[in-house]
Amino acid sequence: MYEDITYVLLLNRMLERALSINSNLDTREGSLVWLGNAPAAVELQNLYIQLDTVLNETFADTASRPYLIQRAAERGLSPQPASAAVLQLTITPATLHLALNTRFSIGELNYYVSAERGEGVYEITCETPGEAGNDYGATVIPIEYIEGLETCTVTALLIPGEDEEDTEVFRQRYFDSLNAQAFGGNRIDYIEKVNAIPGVGGVKVYRAWNGDIRPAELVPPEGVSEWLKTVQASEEIKAWLTKVYEAGINNKLTVGGTVKLIIIDSTFSVPSPTLVEQVQTAVDPLQNAGEGLGTAPIGHVVKVEGVKSETVNLSFTLTYQQGWGWEDVQSYVEQTIEAYFEELSETWADQEQALVVRVSQIESRLLGVSGILDIADTKINGLAANYTLNLDYIPVLGEITPATGTQSL
């Protein structure tokens, strides 16, 4: 805003002002008048520079991270902190018991036993928050000697670790909070609260997910009362049947207040059962469904599920540069397609329609791979057309079948 107000401009204005009072003054460079005003002009220029900075830091769209955090705090928002990765550790013999907080080293990071799952399976949590804990390719080494331990292997990533929320992501979340008000269990409220759970990368919210049931169909027909008297079952089962009958006969069974959440983890992959269970417990614990003991409002019965994966097989004919072949480009082709699939998965939560794997995207990306000159006859799952996945499915690369290609001369 003040970029036009420079040192030269300020100094000239000051000298002109002095000459307007006494036109006989010497204002040449090095004169007493010039020397008296030049330092003041420098300081005034610095002041205008700082005023520009104050303006930028005042508004959320131009504020740096510290001042953006202060602005967002006025709406009760703060950056999501880094969270620790949770891995699944399998040991042998399975009968060996590991105490909680037993520590292991994987690469440069340390982990500790945070839960026991039984039959030699444990959960280990990274001591260093962030995405770095998701990489468990190195050897698992006990930090202290464990008598009787034969092998220990990480078999799954249960809850992905996340880095502290990026500044631009946080900025967008602040603006989203202005454009859509989260309140009382509306759609935005569910999305905000579920996305804030560590390990969750996105969520879709469905209302009345059991809406295919007509309330009238839940009213017991005539004869059910007499049938209940003849049921041969335990007292517990009889009591349950009686409760269901009484609820149905009094029109208490309804499809209202049911919510379904589909989540994807923060690596944009299919979430582990552990993460799904953690989200379910945080939102609406199964043992207290609908009682409002989680983040869901009282009366909302919430079912949490994970996004599913669909295998996508590819075939195509490649033309290679001279001296290149499939063995030379295979790994690059797989990395390129997997990167494309990950990009698709990142958009899943923002789309109401099913994801589409496009032939044009595959071909254009593979043409950028070193060693490949041309691509033709691309087929997705056997069809030479774009492939639409099932709703709430993400793509996973299956088999790649390259036809016999040619080399450029």
C-alpha positions as CSV (number, residue, x, y, z in Angstrom):
1,M,0.0,0.0,0.0
2,Y,2.9,2.4,0.8
3,E,5.4,1.1,-1.7
4,D,5.3,4.4,-3.6
5,I,6.4,6.4,-0.6
6,T,10.2,6.2,-0.9
7,Y,13.1,8.0,0.7
8,V,13.6,10.3,-2.3
9,L,9.9,11.2,-2.4
10,L,9.9,12.0,1.3
11,L,13.1,14.0,1.2
12,N,11.9,16.1,-1.8
13,R,8.6,16.8,0.0
14,M,10.4,18.0,3.1
15,L,12.8,20.2,1.1
16,E,9.9,21.6,-0.9
17,R,8.1,22.4,2.3
18,A,11.2,24.2,3.6
19,L,11.5,26.3,0.4
20,S,7.9,27.2,0.6
21,I,8.7,29.0,3.9
22,N,12.0,30.6,2.7
23,S,12.9,30.3,-1.0
24,N,16.4,31.5,-0.4
25,L,17.4,28.4,1.6
26,D,20.2,26.2,0.2
27,T,18.7,22.7,-0.2
28,R,21.5,21.1,-2.3
29,E,22.9,17.8,-1.2
30,G,25.3,18.4,1.7
31,S,23.7,21.7,2.7
32,L,22.6,22.2,6.3
33,V,18.9,21.9,5.4
34,W,19.6,18.7,3.4
35,L,21.6,17.2,6.2
36,G,18.9,18.1,8.7
37,N,16.1,16.4,6.7
38,A,17.8,13.4,5.1
39,P,18.1,11.2,8.3
40,A,14.4,12.0,9.1
41,A,13.4,10.9,5.6
42,V,15.2,7.6,6.1
43,E,13.3,7.0,9.4
44,L,10.0,8.0,7.8
45,Q,10.6,5.5,5.0
46,N,11.2,2.7,7.5
47,L,8.0,3.7,9.3
48,Y,6.0,3.3,6.1
49,I,7.6,-0.1,5.5
50,Q,6.5,-1.2,9.0
51,L,3.0,0.1,8.3
52,D,2.9,-2.1,5.3
53,T,3.9,-5.0,7.4
54,V,1.3,-4.2,10.0
55,L,-1.4,-4.2,7.3
56,N,-0.3,-7.5,6.0
57,E,-0.2,-9.1,9.4
58,T,-3.7,-7.7,10.2
59,F,-5.6,-9.7,7.6
60,A,-5.8,-13.5,7.6
61,D,-5.1,-13.9,3.9
62,T,-1.6,-12.2,4.1
63,A,-0.7,-12.9,7.8
64,S,2.4,-14.9,8.6
65,R,1.9,-18.0,10.7
66,P,2.3,-16.5,14.2
67,Y,-0.2,-13.7,13.5
68,L,-2.5,-16.1,11.6
69,I,-2.6,-18.2,14.7
70,Q,-3.6,-15.1,16.8
71,R,-6.3,-14.2,14.3
72,A,-7.7,-17.7,14.2
73,A,-7.7,-17.9,18.0
74,E,-10.5,-15.4,18.0
75,R,-12.7,-18.1,16.5
76,G,-11.4,-20.8,18.8
77,L,-9.2,-22.3,16.1
78,S,-5.6,-23.4,16.4
79,P,-3.3,-25.5,14.2
80,Q,-3.6,-29.3,14.6
81,P,-0.6,-30.4,16.5
82,A,1.7,-33.2,15.3
83,S,0.5,-36.7,16.2
84,A,2.5,-39.9,16.7
85,A,2.3,-42.9,14.5
86,V,0.9,-46.2,15.9
87,L,2.3,-49.4,14.5
88,Q,1.3,-53.1,14.9
89,L,4.2,-55.2,16.3
90,T,4.1,-59.0,16.1
91,I,6.5,-61.0,18.2
92,T,7.5,-64.6,18.7
93,P,7.0,-66.6,20.7
94,A,3.4,-65.4,20.9
95,T,3.2,-66.5,24.6
96,L,5.8,-64.0,25.6
97,H,4.4,-61.0,27.4
98,L,5.8,-57.5,26.8
99,A,5.3,-54.9,29.5
100,L,3.7,-51.5,28.6
101,N,6.3,-48.9,27.7
102,T,8.8,-51.5,26.5
103,R,10.9,-49.5,24.0
104,F,12.0,-50.5,20.5
105,S,14.2,-48.7,17.9
106,I,13.3,-48.6,14.2
107,G,15.8,-46.7,12.2
108,E,16.5,-43.3,13.9
109,L,13.2,-43.3,15.8
110,N,12.1,-45.0,19.1
111,Y,8.8,-46.5,19.8
112,Y,7.1,-47.8,23.0
113,V,4.5,-50.5,23.6
114,S,1.2,-48.7,24.2
115,A,-1.3,-51.6,24.1
116,E,-1.6,-55.4,23.9
117,R,-3.8,-57.0,21.3
118,G,-3.2,-60.6,22.3
119,E,-1.5,-63.6,20.6
120,G,1.9,-61.8,20.3
121,V,0.4,-58.7,18.8
122,Y,1.0,-55.2,20.3
123,E,0.6,-51.6,19.4
124,I,3.7,-49.5,19.5
125,T,3.6,-45.7,19.5
126,C,6.4,-43.5,18.1
127,E,8.0,-41.2,20.6
128,T,8.5,-38.6,17.9
129,P,5.3,-37.0,16.6
130,G,5.0,-36.6,12.9
131,E,4.9,-38.4,9.6
132,A,8.4,-39.7,10.1
133,G,7.1,-42.4,12.3
134,N,5.0,-43.9,9.5
135,D,8.1,-45.3,7.8
136,Y,8.9,-48.7,9.4
137,G,11.0,-50.3,6.8
138,A,14.1,-50.6,9.0
139,T,14.8,-53.5,11.4
140,V,13.0,-53.5,14.7
141,I,15.5,-53.6,17.6
142,P,14.7,-53.8,21.3
143,I,16.4,-51.0,23.2
144,E,16.8,-53.1,26.3
145,Y,17.4,-56.9,26.4
146,I,14.1,-58.9,26.4
147,E,14.6,-62.4,27.7
148,G,12.9,-65.0,25.5
149,L,12.2,-62.7,22.6
150,E,13.0,-64.5,19.3
151,T,11.6,-62.1,16.6
152,C,9.8,-58.8,16.4
153,T,8.3,-57.4,13.2
154,V,6.1,-54.5,12.4
155,T,3.2,-55.9,10.4
156,A,0.9,-52.8,9.8
157,L,0.5,-49.1,10.2
158,L,-2.5,-48.7,12.4
159,I,-2.8,-44.9,12.9
160,P,-0.6,-42.7,10.7
161,G,1.3,-40.0,12.3
162,E,0.8,-36.4,11.1
163,D,3.0,-33.4,11.0
164,E,1.8,-30.1,12.6
165,E,-0.9,-28.6,10.3
166,D,0.6,-26.7,7.4
167,T,0.1,-22.9,7.4
168,E,-1.8,-22.7,4.2
169,V,-4.0,-25.7,5.2
170,F,-4.7,-23.9,8.5
171,R,-5.4,-20.6,6.7
172,Q,-8.0,-22.4,4.5
173,R,-9.6,-24.0,7.5
174,Y,-10.0,-20.6,9.1
175,F,-11.7,-19.2,6.0
176,D,-13.9,-22.4,5.8
177,S,-15.0,-21.7,9.4
178,L,-16.3,-18.3,8.2
179,N,-18.1,-19.6,5.2
180,A,-19.8,-22.6,6.8
181,Q,-20.9,-22.6,10.4
182,A,-20.3,-25.8,12.3
183,F,-23.0,-26.2,15.0
184,G,-24.9,-28.8,16.8
185,G,-24.1,-31.9,14.8
186,N,-24.6,-30.4,11.3
187,R,-22.5,-31.8,8.4
188,I,-19.7,-29.2,8.8
189,D,-19.6,-30.0,12.6
190,Y,-19.0,-33.7,11.9
191,I,-16.4,-33.0,9.3
192,E,-14.4,-30.6,11.5
193,K,-14.5,-32.8,14.5
194,V,-13.6,-36.0,12.7
195,N,-10.8,-34.4,10.7
196,A,-9.3,-33.2,14.0
197,I,-8.8,-36.8,15.2
198,P,-5.2,-37.9,14.7
199,G,-4.7,-40.2,11.7
200,V,-7.9,-39.1,9.8
201,G,-7.3,-37.6,6.4
202,G,-10.9,-37.0,5.3
203,V,-14.5,-37.9,6.0
204,K,-17.8,-38.1,4.2
205,V,-21.0,-37.7,6.1
206,Y,-24.3,-39.5,5.1
207,R,-27.6,-38.8,6.8
208,A,-30.2,-41.5,7.4
209,W,-27.9,-44.2,6.1
210,N,-30.6,-46.8,6.9
211,G,-33.2,-44.8,4.9
212,D,-34.1,-47.8,2.9
213,I,-36.1,-49.0,5.9
214,R,-39.7,-47.7,6.0
215,P,-40.8,-46.9,9.6
216,A,-44.1,-48.6,8.9
217,E,-42.3,-51.9,8.2
218,L,-40.9,-51.8,11.7
219,V,-44.4,-52.0,13.3
220,P,-45.0,-55.6,14.4
221,P,-47.9,-57.3,12.5
222,E,-50.7,-59.1,14.4
223,G,-49.8,-62.3,16.0
224,V,-46.3,-61.3,17.1
225,S,-47.3,-60.9,20.7
226,E,-48.7,-64.5,20.8
227,W,-45.6,-65.8,19.0
228,L,-43.3,-64.3,21.6
229,K,-44.9,-66.4,24.2
230,T,-44.0,-69.6,22.3
231,V,-40.3,-68.7,21.7
232,Q,-37.9,-71.2,23.1
233,A,-34.9,-69.1,24.0
234,S,-32.9,-67.9,27.0
235,E,-34.4,-65.2,29.2
236,E,-31.9,-62.7,27.9
237,I,-33.0,-63.3,24.3
238,K,-36.7,-63.2,25.3
239,A,-36.1,-59.9,27.1
240,W,-34.5,-58.4,24.0
241,L,-37.3,-59.6,21.7
242,T,-39.8,-58.1,24.1
243,K,-38.0,-54.7,24.1
244,V,-37.9,-54.7,20.3
245,Y,-41.6,-55.6,20.0
246,E,-42.7,-52.9,22.5
247,A,-40.6,-50.3,20.7
248,G,-42.2,-51.3,17.4
249,I,-45.8,-51.5,18.6
250,N,-45.4,-48.0,20.1
251,N,-44.0,-46.5,16.9
252,K,-40.7,-45.8,18.6
253,L,-38.6,-47.4,15.8
254,T,-37.5,-44.8,13.2
255,V,-34.8,-44.1,10.7
256,G,-34.2,-40.5,12.0
257,G,-31.1,-39.6,13.8
258,T,-28.8,-42.1,12.0
259,V,-25.5,-40.9,10.6
260,K,-22.9,-42.8,8.7
261,L,-19.2,-41.6,8.5
262,I,-16.8,-42.9,5.9
263,I,-13.2,-42.0,6.7
264,I,-9.8,-42.2,5.0
265,D,-6.5,-42.1,6.9
266,S,-4.0,-39.3,6.6
267,T,-1.9,-41.2,4.1
268,F,-5.0,-41.4,1.9
269,S,-5.2,-45.1,2.2
270,V,-7.8,-47.6,3.6
271,P,-7.8,-46.9,7.4
272,S,-7.0,-49.7,9.8
273,P,-9.7,-51.3,12.0
274,T,-7.9,-49.7,15.0
275,L,-8.3,-46.2,13.5
276,V,-12.0,-46.9,12.6
277,E,-12.6,-48.1,16.2
278,Q,-10.8,-45.0,17.6
279,V,-13.0,-42.7,15.5
280,Q,-16.2,-44.6,16.5
281,T,-15.3,-44.3,20.2
282,A,-14.6,-40.6,19.9
283,V,-17.7,-39.8,18.0
284,D,-20.3,-42.2,19.3
285,P,-19.2,-45.2,21.4
286,L,-21.0,-48.4,20.3
287,Q,-21.8,-49.4,23.9
288,N,-23.5,-46.0,24.5
289,A,-24.9,-45.5,21.0
290,G,-27.0,-42.3,20.7
291,E,-26.5,-41.2,24.2
292,G,-24.3,-38.2,23.3
293,L,-21.2,-39.4,25.2
294,G,-18.9,-38.7,22.2
295,T,-18.7,-35.7,20.0
296,A,-22.0,-36.6,18.2
297,P,-25.1,-34.9,19.6
298,I,-27.4,-36.9,21.9
299,G,-29.9,-38.8,19.7
300,H,-27.5,-39.3,16.8
301,V,-26.6,-43.0,16.3
302,V,-23.4,-42.9,14.3
303,K,-21.8,-45.7,12.3
304,V,-18.1,-45.3,11.3
305,E,-16.6,-47.2,8.4
306,G,-13.4,-46.9,6.4
307,V,-13.2,-46.2,2.7
308,K,-12.6,-49.4,0.7
309,S,-10.1,-50.1,-2.0
310,E,-10.6,-51.3,-5.6
311,T,-7.8,-53.0,-7.5
312,V,-7.1,-51.4,-10.9
313,N,-5.2,-53.4,-13.5
314,L,-3.6,-51.7,-16.5
315,S,-2.3,-52.7,-19.9
316,F,-0.8,-50.7,-22.7
317,T,1.7,-50.7,-25.5
318,L,4.9,-48.6,-25.0
319,T,7.4,-47.2,-27.5
320,Y,10.8,-46.9,-25.9
321,Q,13.8,-44.8,-26.6
322,Q,16.7,-46.6,-28.1
323,G,18.4,-48.8,-25.6
324,W,15.4,-48.9,-23.2
325,G,13.0,-51.6,-22.3
326,W,10.3,-52.5,-19.8
327,E,12.8,-53.6,-17.2
328,D,14.4,-50.2,-17.3
329,V,11.1,-48.2,-16.9
330,Q,9.0,-50.5,-14.8
331,S,9.7,-49.0,-11.4
332,Y,9.2,-45.5,-12.7
333,V,5.9,-46.4,-14.3
334,E,4.6,-48.0,-11.1
335,Q,5.7,-44.9,-9.0
336,T,4.0,-42.6,-11.5
337,I,0.7,-44.4,-11.5
338,E,0.7,-44.8,-7.8
339,A,1.3,-41.1,-7.4
340,Y,-1.7,-40.5,-9.7
341,F,-3.8,-42.8,-7.6
342,E,-2.8,-41.1,-4.4
343,E,-3.8,-37.7,-6.0
344,L,-7.2,-39.2,-6.7
345,S,-7.5,-40.5,-3.2
346,E,-6.7,-37.1,-1.8
347,T,-9.8,-35.7,-3.6
348,W,-12.1,-38.4,-2.4
349,A,-13.5,-36.6,0.6
350,D,-14.3,-33.5,-1.4
351,Q,-16.3,-35.3,-4.1
352,E,-19.9,-36.5,-4.0
353,Q,-19.5,-38.7,-7.0
354,A,-17.3,-41.9,-7.4
355,L,-13.7,-41.5,-8.4
356,V,-12.8,-41.9,-12.0
357,V,-9.5,-43.3,-13.3
358,R,-8.9,-41.7,-16.6
359,V,-7.0,-43.0,-19.6
360,S,-5.8,-39.5,-20.6
361,Q,-4.2,-39.0,-17.2
362,I,-2.4,-42.3,-17.2
363,E,-1.0,-41.7,-20.8
364,S,0.0,-38.1,-20.2
365,R,1.9,-39.0,-17.0
366,L,3.6,-42.0,-18.5
367,L,4.8,-39.9,-21.4
368,G,6.8,-37.9,-18.9
369,V,8.8,-41.0,-17.8
370,S,12.3,-41.2,-19.0
371,G,12.7,-43.9,-21.7
372,I,9.1,-43.8,-23.0
373,L,8.4,-42.1,-26.3
374,D,4.8,-43.1,-26.9
375,I,1.9,-45.1,-25.4
376,A,-1.1,-46.7,-27.0
377,D,-3.9,-49.2,-26.5
378,T,-4.3,-48.3,-22.8
379,K,-6.9,-50.4,-21.0
380,I,-8.2,-50.2,-17.5
381,N,-9.4,-53.5,-16.0
382,G,-9.7,-54.8,-19.6
383,L,-11.6,-51.9,-21.0
384,A,-10.2,-49.2,-23.3
385,A,-12.1,-46.4,-21.5
386,N,-12.2,-44.4,-18.3
387,Y,-12.9,-46.6,-15.3
388,T,-15.4,-45.4,-12.6
389,L,-14.8,-46.9,-9.2
390,N,-17.6,-47.9,-6.8
391,L,-18.8,-45.1,-4.6
392,D,-16.5,-44.6,-1.6
393,Y,-13.7,-46.7,-3.0
394,I,-10.2,-45.6,-3.8
395,P,-7.9,-47.1,-6.4
396,V,-5.1,-49.5,-5.7
397,L,-2.6,-50.5,-8.4
398,G,-2.9,-54.1,-9.3
399,E,-1.1,-55.8,-12.3
400,I,0.5,-53.8,-15.1
401,T,0.7,-55.8,-18.4
402,P,2.8,-54.0,-21.0
403,A,2.3,-55.3,-24.5
404,T,5.4,-56.0,-26.6
405,G,6.5,-52.5,-27.6
406,T,9.0,-51.1,-30.0
407,Q,12.2,-49.1,-29.8
408,S,12.7,-45.8,-31.6
409,L,15.4,-46.0,-34.2
